[in-house]
């Protein structure tokens, strides 16, 4: 099995999805094709933000949650099979009396 060398930008993006956007490691691992141990190792190497204040940590967590929930809401707003280029047709059935 050969080792794949990922770019620094790729690693930063993967870690940002976990730390800033709040996605689970398992989901990011599957979506990006990276093992979970690799993601944890990359996460350890990223310097932690200064200021260990509990309020600052809570604000960062809430901001991550807000970004994630906003993305999920936008996805759910779109109806299944939605395409802005194709007008949708609604069939109307009438019963003649």
Backbone torsions as a table, in degrees:
resi	resn	phi	psi	omega
1	UNK	NA	129.9	-176.4
2	UNK	-91.4	151.3	177.9
3	UNK	-88.3	140.4	178.2
4	UNK	-105.4	130.3	177.1
5	UNK	-96.5	114.9	179.3
6	UNK	-91.4	147.6	-179.9
7	UNK	-71.9	160.3	178.6
8	UNK	-61.9	-37.5	179.4
9	UNK	-63.9	-42.2	178.2
10	UNK	-61.5	-43.9	-179.7
11	UNK	-63.8	-44.2	179.1
12	UNK	-62.0	-40.2	179.1
13	UNK	-64.9	-42.7	179.6
14	UNK	-63.0	-44.6	179.5
15	UNK	-66.8	-37.4	179.1
16	UNK	-63.4	-35.7	178.1
17	UNK	-63.0	-32.6	-179.7
18	UNK	-81.0	-49.7	-171.7
19	UNK	-83.4	-38.7	-174.7
20	UNK	-95.0	-38.2	-176.7
21	UNK	-95.7	-13.0	174.1
22	UNK	79.6	19.1	178.2
23	UNK	-76.9	146.6	177.7
24	UNK	-66.6	149.2	-179.4
25	UNK	-59.2	-41.4	-178.4
26	UNK	-61.1	-40.6	-179.7
27	UNK	-67.7	-44.7	179.7
28	UNK	-64.9	-40.2	179.1
29	UNK	-58.9	-48.5	-178.9
30	UNK	-66.8	-44.4	-176.0
31	UNK	-66.2	-36.8	-175.4
32	UNK	-97.8	-5.7	178.1
33	UNK	72.9	37.7	-178.6
34	UNK	-124.9	144.7	179.5
35	UNK	-70.9	152.4	178.9
36	UNK	-63.1	-41.5	177.1
37	UNK	-59.4	-35.1	177.7
38	UNK	-64.1	-43.3	179.7
39	UNK	-62.4	-42.5	178.1
40	UNK	-63.0	-39.2	179.1
41	UNK	-65.1	-43.7	178.7
42	UNK	-63.3	-39.7	-178.9
43	UNK	-63.4	-37.9	178.9
44	UNK	-65.4	-32.9	-177.0
45	UNK	-77.1	-20.9	-179.6
46	UNK	-75.1	127.6	-179.5
47	UNK	-65.0	140.0	179.2
48	UNK	-80.5	147.6	178.9
49	UNK	-63.6	145.5	-180.0
50	UNK	-70.9	157.2	178.2
51	UNK	89.3	91.1	-178.0
52	UNK	-85.5	23.0	-179.0
53	UNK	-65.6	137.0	-178.8
54	UNK	-62.8	-35.6	180.0
55	UNK	-65.8	-41.4	178.7
56	UNK	-63.8	-41.7	178.5
57	UNK	-63.5	-41.1	179.0
58	UNK	-64.9	-40.9	178.7
59	UNK	-63.3	-43.9	178.5
60	UNK	-62.2	-42.4	179.5
61	UNK	-63.0	-43.4	-179.9
62	UNK	-65.9	-36.6	177.1
63	UNK	-65.4	-41.3	176.9
64	UNK	-61.6	-44.7	179.6
65	UNK	-62.2	-40.3	179.9
66	UNK	-62.7	-44.0	179.0
67	UNK	-61.8	-45.4	-178.4
68	UNK	-64.3	-45.9	-178.2
69	UNK	-67.1	-37.2	177.4
70	UNK	-63.2	-42.8	177.7
71	UNK	-63.2	-42.7	179.8
72	UNK	-64.6	-40.6	179.5
73	UNK	-62.6	-42.5	179.5
74	UNK	-62.5	-37.7	178.5
75	UNK	-66.5	-42.6	-177.6
76	UNK	-71.7	-22.0	178.7
77	UNK	-65.9	-32.1	-176.2
78	UNK	-77.8	128.5	178.0
79	UNK	-70.7	154.2	179.2
80	UNK	-59.4	137.8	179.2
81	UNK	72.3	15.6	-178.2
82	UNK	-69.4	129.4	174.4
83	UNK	-141.6	118.8	-176.9
84	UNK	-65.5	-20.0	-178.6
85	UNK	-79.5	-27.0	-175.3
86	UNK	-105.1	116.1	178.5
87	UNK	-68.3	139.5	179.6
88	UNK	-86.8	144.8	178.1
89	UNK	-114.6	136.9	178.2
90	UNK	-111.1	115.5	179.5
91	UNK	-71.2	137.4	179.1
92	UNK	-114.8	125.4	178.6
93	UNK	-109.5	124.9	179.8
94	UNK	-116.7	143.0	176.8
95	UNK	-105.4	121.6	179.7
96	UNK	-79.4	134.4	-179.6
97	UNK	-98.0	NA	NA
